[in-house]
Amino acid sequence: MSMTIEQRVKALREWMSEKGIQAFITPSTDPHSGEYVPDHWKSREWISGFTGSAGTAVVTTGHAALWTDNRYFLQAADQLQRTGFDLMKLGLEDTPTIEAWLATVLPQGATVGMDAWCNTSADFALAARRLQARGLRLVDAGDPYAALWADRPALPPNPLEIQPLKWAGETAQSKIGRIRHDLAQQGFSGCVVSLLDEVAWTLNIRGTDVEFNPVAVSYLVITSQKAVLFVNPKKLNNELRQYLAKQNVETQPYEAVETFLRALPEGERIAFQPDKTNQRIAALLPGCEIDECPATHMKIYKNPVEIQGYHSAMIKDGIAMVKWMKWAVEAVEAGGQTELSLSQKLLEFRAEQPLFRGPSFATIMGYAAHGAIVHYEPTPETDIPVLPKGLLLVDSGGQYRDGTTDITRTIPLGPLTYEERRDYTLVLRGFIQLARAVFPRGTCGTQLDALAREPMWKYGINYLHGTGHGVGSYLNVHEGPHQFRMNHMPTPLHPGMTITDEPGIYLPGEHGVRHENTMLVVDAHLHDCPDSQGVTFGPYYQFEQLTLCPIFTTPIIRMLLHADEADWLNDYNYGVYETLAPHLDKEHRLWIQEIAKML
C-alpha cells in the first residue's frame, strides 16, 4: 500500500531525527543537474506530491514548504492541498528565500541537510553561506529516499544508440580533441562532463533514460591520456563497444566514477563547472573550477550538418502541425473532443513522419482558462471538453533523429471576445518584434528580451517566464546558457545558436496566448559603418525562422498591428506555404491560405 504524503513526511522527519538534523532540502534535480530526471530521482515529487519540473521541497521538524516559479503556481496550489506543504511563489517580492524562511522556523545553531549527490557545488556552497549568515549549519546528509522510498524505481538499463555522423556532423574523437585543447589553454588536463546532454553530444550517443530527452545516465571524464564513459555496462552492446573503442573512449561502470577520480595521478588537473557538477564530485577536485565546460560552449554552435537537420525536422514537424490543426478545428466544430483527445491526435500525426522518435516535452494543450496555466498538461482528472469558441494554446515539440522541434500556436476555435483578440495581437506583435531584431556582436538575450514585451507593457501586461531558450540537436529541448530573459543572462548570441521566441499573456480563469518559433542566429550581412573615430560596431546578426507552421491571422485586430509587422507576418506565412505546399494535398494547401490570409 503506497504511503500518503503525510506519511512520507513523517518518515522523513524520523530519518532526520536519527541523523541529528532539523531540516532537509530536496531539489527537483539529479546528480547530473537535469531539468527532466529519471523516475529514480523524482524524490521531490515523491515527498510533496507536486509533479512540476521545477521546485524545491523543504521539510523541518514542524513545517513543510515548496518553492516553485510562476509556470506552476496554479498547478502547485492544487497539488499541495491537504499535504501540509505551504506554497512559496518564487519571483514575488513577499516570498522569502529558503534560507530566510528556515531562519524563521528553526532555532539558532540548527542543522540543515542536503544530498551532495543531487545538489551542484555552486548551490551547496551558496546555501552553506546563506545559512551560516543566519546562524544555521549545512551538512551533506546523504540520500534519505534510499531508505524511505520502498518502491523507488531503479535506474533504467535502456541500451545506448549511436548518433551517426550524417546527423552529428563531427566525430566524437574530434570533439574530445577540441575539448582537450580548450582546457589546456586554461591550464587543465581534462574535465568531468556530468550533464547528460553534454555527454551525449560529445560522444555522439543517445539514450532513452529520461522522458522526452534522448540521453543516458552517465559521466564522461576526459584526462590528458584517456576519455572514460561511466555507464551501466548493460547499456553497451558489441556495436557500441566497438564504436567507442574506435573513438578512443574507455568504459567503466557508472558507480566507479568516484573511485576513478580519487585515484587520479598527481598532476592531473581535472576541471569541473560548479553550477553543473554535483557537490560529491566537486569535492574530489579542489581548486579546479572553470566558468564553463568546453562541451557547453561547443554544443550550442550548430555545425552545417546539424543546421540542415533542423531544416529537415522542421519540414516534417510543419506537415504534422498543419494536418493536425486543420483536423482539430474541424473536429472541435463537430463536437466530442477534449484536451486529451486533441493531444493524442497530435502525437499520431507526428508519429507518421519519418525519423520521429517521440515528443520533445509533455504537450501543453490548454483550452480557455487552462491556457492561462503556463505549463498546463491535461490529465484524466483535469481534462475538459473543447468547444467551438475561444482559444486553444498548444505548446509541443518532436524529437526526430535529425533535429528537435519546439513550437507554440494559439488556435481560434470560433467566436472570440475583444480581450482574446487583443491579447492574441499584442503577443503576436512582441513575437514579431523579437523575430525581426538586428543586433551587433556582443548582444545577449537580456538586451533583446524587452522587444517581445514592449507591446504588452503599454497595456500594463507582462509575463514572468523567459522569452526564449536554446534547443538541442536531437537532444534536450531546453539548452543553455543563452536565453531571452528579463534577468541578466550574459551569454552573447552568435551565428549557429538556436533559440526560441515565445512571449505570452495569461489571464487566470479566462485564457492564455503564446506564439513560439524556434530560430537560428545568422549573419545579417550589413555594411559595418565606422563612427567619427573610426570605431566599428559589427558584425551584425539576425534571426532565421526555423519553424515552419502558419500563424492564424483571423484573430488579429488589424489596427493594433503595425504595417511593417503585418508585412513580416505575410512574408512568414507565405514562406511556410511555399515550403510545405509540395508535401501537402490540395485540401491542406487551401486551408493554409484560408487561415493565414494576407493582411
N, C-alpha and C positions, 0 to 999 in steps of 0.2 A: 504494500500500500504506500503510495507516494506521500511525502510529508507536505503539510501546508507551509505557507511562507512563515507563519508564526512559529511553527515547529522548527523550521530551518534556522531562523534567527535565534531561537532558544538554544539549539545545538551549537551554533557558532559562539554564543556567549559562554556556554560551558567550556568550549575549547579555549576561548580567550582566558577564562579564569585559570585553566590549567597552565597556560603559557605565561601568566602574570602580566597580561596586557589589558588595557581598559577600552581600547577601540581597535577596529580593524577596517582598513580601506580596501575595497575591491573594485578595480577598474574594469573597463569593458574589454580590454585587450588581452594579448597572449605574450609569450616570450619573444615574439617577432614583431611587436608593435602593430599588429594587424587591426585594420578597421573592421573587417569581417574576419571572424575567427572560427576554427573548427569547433564542433559541439563540445569537445572535451574541455575547452577553456571558456565556455559561456557561464562562468561562475557568477558574474554579476546578475545575469538573468535568473539563475537558479536561486540565489539568495533573496532577490527582491520581487521577482515576477515581471519586471519591466523588460520588454523584448526589443526595444530600440537599439540601434547600432552604436549609440554614443551615450555614455553616462557613467557615473561613479557612485557606488553604494558605500555608505559608511555606517557601521554598527558600533554602538558603545554599549556599556553595561545597562544603560537605561533609555537610550534613544536610538533612532534609525532614520536616515535621510538619504535621498538620492538626488544627485545633481545631473541635469541634462540641459541641452540647448533648445532654442525656440522651435526647432523642427519637431520636437517631441513633447512640447508642453501639454497638448491636449491628450495625446496617447498616454503619456506617463500619469497624468492626473487620473485617467480612467483605470489604468492597470494597477496603480498603487492604492486604490481604495481598499480599506479594511485589511491592509498588510502591516500597518504600524509604521510604514515609511512616510516621512514628510517629503514633499516635492520641493526642490530648490531649483529655481529657474535661472540658469546661467545667463549672463548678459544684462540682467536687470539690476538697477542701482541698489536696491534694497536686499539683494541676495548676497549673503556672506560667503567668503571662500571657505573651503573645507576646514582649513587650519583655524580661521577665525571662529567658525562655528564650534569646533572641538574645544577651543579655549573657553567657551561659554558653558559647555556641558560636562567638562572634565575638571578634576581638581589639579592644582599646580603639581608638577612632578609626575603626572600620569604618563603611561607608556602607550604609544600608538604602534600598531603593527602593519606591515605591508609585506607582500611576497616579492622578493627581489627578482625572481624569475619573470614576473608579469608586470614589472614597472621599469621604465627606462632609467638609465643612470641619471639623466637630467631631471626627470620627475622625482626620483628618490632624493637627490641632493636638494632640490628646491623645497620639497616637503619637509625635509630634515631641518633646513634653515628656518623656515617659517614656523615650524612647531617649536623649535628651540627658542625663538624670539618670544614665544608665548608661554615659556616655562614647561613645555611638553617634550617628550623624547620619542624619537622614531627608531624602530628596530626592524630587522628582517625576521619576520615571524614564521616564514615558510608558507606552505600551501595548506590551509585548513580543509579545503574541499577534498583533498586526497583521502581524508579520514571521514568526512561528514557526508559526502555525496555518494550514497551506496550504489546507485545505478549510473554512475558517471560514464558517459560514452568513452570508448577507447580512442586513441589516436588512429586515424584512418590508415589502412595499409594499401590504399589505392596505388596502382602502378604509375610510373612516370611515362611520359612520351617525349619524343624529340620534336622540337620546332625546326622544320627543315630550313636550309639556307635560302630556299626560294621565297620564304616568307620572313626570315630573320635578317638576311642581308649582310651578315658578318659572322664569322666563326667564333666559337667560344674561346678558342686559343688566342685569337686576335684581341678579343675584349679583355681577357686576362692580362695580355701583354700591355695593353694601353693602361689598365688599372695599375699594374706594377710601375710603369713609367711615371704616372701621375703621383703615386705615393713616394717614389724615390725623389722626386722634385721637392717633396715636403719633408724628407728625411726619414721616411718609413720604409720598411722592407716588405710590408704586407698589410692586410686588414681582415677584419671579421665582417662578412656580409650576412646580416641577420634578417633583413626584410625579405619576405618570401618572393615578392615580385622581382627584387633585385637579384636574388639567387637564380630565379627562373630566366631572367633576361640575360644575365652574364653567361650562363651555361647553355642557353637555347634549349631549355627543357620546360615542360608544362606538366601540371598535375590536376587533380580533382579533389584535393583535401579540404578546400574552403569553398563554400557555396558561392557561386557566381564568379569566383576568381580562379583562373586556371593555374594554380600554384600548388606546391607540395611543402609539407613541413620539413624544414631542413636548415642547415647553416652551411655557409661556404667560407673557409678560411684560406686566404692566399698568403703564402710566405715568399721569401726570396727564392726558394728552391722548389716549392710544390704548391698545388692547389688541391684542397681536400673538401669533398662534399660529405657532410654528415647527414645521413638519411637512413630511414628504416631499410635494411637490406632486402626486405620483401618487395620493395617497390622497383627493384632493378632486375630486369630480365637480361638475357645474354646480349640482346641488341643494345640495350642501354649501357651495359658494362663495356662493350666493345667501343661504343661511341665515346664514352667518357675517357677511356684509355687513349683513344686516338687524339683527344683534345688535351692529353697530359693531365687529367684530373683523376685523383685517387678517391676512394670512398671509404668511409668508416661509419659505424652505427651512429644514429642520431644522438644517443646519450653520451657518446665518447668525446663530445666537443670540450667539455670542461677538463677532462683528463689530458687531452691533447694540448690545450692552452697552458695548463700547469707545467707541462713537460717541455715547453719551447726552449731551445738553447739560448744561452745568454747572448745578447747582441741582436736578437730578432726584435724589432720594434713593430709590433702589430697594432695598427691603428683601429679605432672604433669611433663611431659617431654617437655622442652621449644621448641625443634625443631619439635615437633609433635602436640602441643596444641596451638590453636589459641589465639591471644593476649587478646581477650574479656574474655575467660575462665580463662586464666592465671592470669589476673589482679585481679581475685577474690580469688586467692590462693597465696598471697605474701609469699616468703620465703620457698616455698615447692617444689623447683625444684629438679628433680632427673636426673641422666645421662641417664638412660634407664628404660622404663616401664618394669616391670617383664614380662608382656604378650609378649613383643617383644622378650625377651631373650628365653622364653619358647617355643614360636611358631616355632622358627627356628630349634629346635631339634625335628625331626620327631620320633614318637614312632613306635614300631614294626607294629602296625595295619596300620598306615599311610604309612609306607615304603612298606608294602605288597600292599597297594592301588596303590602306584606309579607303582609297577611292573605290576599290573593288567591293569592299564590305558595305560601303555606303550605298552603292547601287542596289545591292541585294536587300539591304535594310529599307531603302526607299520603296522598292517594289512591294515588300511586305506591308509597309505602313500604308501605302496608297490603297492596296487591296483591302486592308483591314478597315481603314477609315470609311471607305465607301460602304463596305458591308455593315459597319457599326451604325452609321447614320440611318441606313435603311432598316436595319434590324430593330433599332430602338423605335423607329416610327411604327413598325409592325407590332411591337409590344412583346413583353415576356423576357426582356433582357435585364440582367443585373450587373453590378460591377465585376463580380467574379466570372460571369459568363463571357463578358467582353474581354477580360484579361486572358482567359483561357484561349479564346479565339485568336487574339493577337499572337500568342505563343505558337499556335498552329500555323498561322501564316508565315511567321519567321522560320519555323521548322521546315517549311517547304523549300527554303533557299539552300543552295549548295554551301558546304563548309560551315553550316550553322552548328554550334556546339551547345548553346543554351543561352539563357538571359544573362546580361552583364550585371544585373542587380534585380531586386524584387520589384516587380512592376507596380508603379503608383497609378491607381485607377480611381480617381476621386470625383464623384458626381455631386454637383450642387455644393452643399455645405461641407462635404468631405473633401472637396478640392481646396478648402482653406486649411486643412491639416497637411503641412508641408510634405511630410513623408508618409502619407496615409497608404497602407496596404490593405486591401479588403480581405476579410476573413469570413468564414461562415457565420460568425457572431455579429460582424459589423456590416455584412453585405446588404445592399439596398437595391430596390428596383431603379432602373434608369429610364426616365421618361422623356418624351419628345419635346423638351423645353429646357432652357437653361444651358449651363456649360459643363463639359466633362474635361477634367485635367488628366492627361495621360503622359506620364514620365516613364520611359522604358528604354531598353537597350539590348543589344545582342552581342554574344561572343562568337565571332567567326574565326576560322583558322588564320585568315589574312588580316583581321582587324577587329577592333572593339567599337561599338556604337553607343551613343547616349543622346537621346532626343526627347523633347517635350513638345506636345502640341495641345492647345486648348481648343476643344471642338464644340461649335454651336450645334445644339440638337433640336432647336426650334425657336419659338419666341424668346427674346431676351429683354431684360429690363435695361433702363438707361444706365444704371450703375454697372451692370455686367459689360455693356458695350464700351462705356467709358474706361473701365479698368483694362479691358482687352486692348484698347487702343493705346492707353498710357504705357502698358507693359511693352507693347509692340514698338512704340517709339523709343523706349530705352534700349530694347534689344537691337534695334536698327542703328541707333547712335553708336553703340559699342561695336557693332559689326563693321561699321564704316570708318572706324578710327584709323588714323595715320599718325605715327609717333616715331620719335628719334631713338636711336640706340641708347640703351641705359634705362629706358622706361620700364617700370614694374607694374604689375597688375593693379596695385592700390591706386596708382596715379590715374588709371583709366576707369576704375570702378564707378566713379561719380557719373560718367557718361550714361550709364544704364539707369541710374537712379534719378537724375535731374528732372525728367518729365513728371514723375510722380511726386517728387519733393514739392513742386509748385502747387500740388493739391493737398499737401500735408500728409502724404502717404509714404511709407518706407517699408522695407522688409529687412529681417535680421540675419538671414543666411548669406553666405558668399554668393557672388555673381558668376563664378566660373572656376573650373579646376582642370588640370591636365587629364588626359585619357591615354591609357596604355595601349600598346600594340599587341593584341590578343593577350592582354594582361589585365591588371586591375583597372576598373572604370574610373577610380579616383587616383590620380597620380600627381605628385608634387615634385618640388616645393613651390612652383609658380602657381599663382591663383589670381582671380579678381576678388578682392575683399576690402571692406572698409578699414579694418585694422591692418597695420603695415605688414606687407609681405614683400621683402626686399629683392627677391629674385627677379632680375630683368627678363623681359620677353625677347627671344631671339628666333630667327628663322629655324624651322624644324620642330618647334614646340607645338603640341596640340593643346587646345584649351576650349572649354565650353563657355557659352554666353547664355545665361539663364536668369534674368530678372523675374520678379513676380509680385503680385498683390494678393493678399489673403484677408478676407473679411470673415471672421469666425461666425459660424451659424448661417452664412449666406453663400459665398462662392470663393473660388480661388482661380487665379490666372497665372500661367507661366508659359513663356516661349523659350525654347532652347535649341541651339545648334552646336555642333562640335566644329571648331575652326582650326586652321593651321596658320601659324605665323610665317609670313613670306616677305621678301624684299619688295618695297614699294616702288623701286626704280625711279625715285625722284632725283632731280638735279640738286645737289647739295651746295647751296649758296653760302659763301663766306660773309661774315659781317664786316663792319668797317675796320676791324682789327685783323682781318684775315682768318678769323676763327670759324670753323665749320661745325655743324651740329648733327650731321648724319653719320652713317646712312639712316634712312627711314624705313619703317616696316609697316605692314598692314595685315589684315586677316583674309584668308581664303576660306570660303564656306565649304566644309566637307560634307555636311549633312545634306541629303537630297530628299526633301519631302515638302510638298506645297504647304503654304500657310493660308488659312481661310481668310479671305478679305471681306466676306459678308458681314461680320460683326463690327467692322471698323466704323467709327464716327469720322467721316472724311474731313470735317472742318478742324478736327484736332490733330490731324496728321499733316506735317509739313510737305511741301511739294517734292523736295529732294528725298525725303523719306519714302514717299509714295513711289518715286522713280526707282529707288533701290529695291523696294518690295516687288515692283513689277518685274524688274530685271531678274531678281532672285527666282521668283515663281516661274518665269519664262525659261530660265536656265534649267530648273528642275524638270520642267516639262520636256524640254529638248533632250535631256539626258535619259530620262526614264521612258519616254514615249516608245522607243524601239523595243522595249521589253514588256509593253502593256498592250492589251487589246483595245479596240476602238471604244468600247464602253467606258473603260477606265480613263482613256485619254480625254474623252468628252467630259467626264466627271471632274477631272482636274481643271479643265478650262472653266467649268461652271463655278466651282467653289473658290477658285483663285482668280476671279475676274480682274482684269486690268483696272486700276484706279484712275 
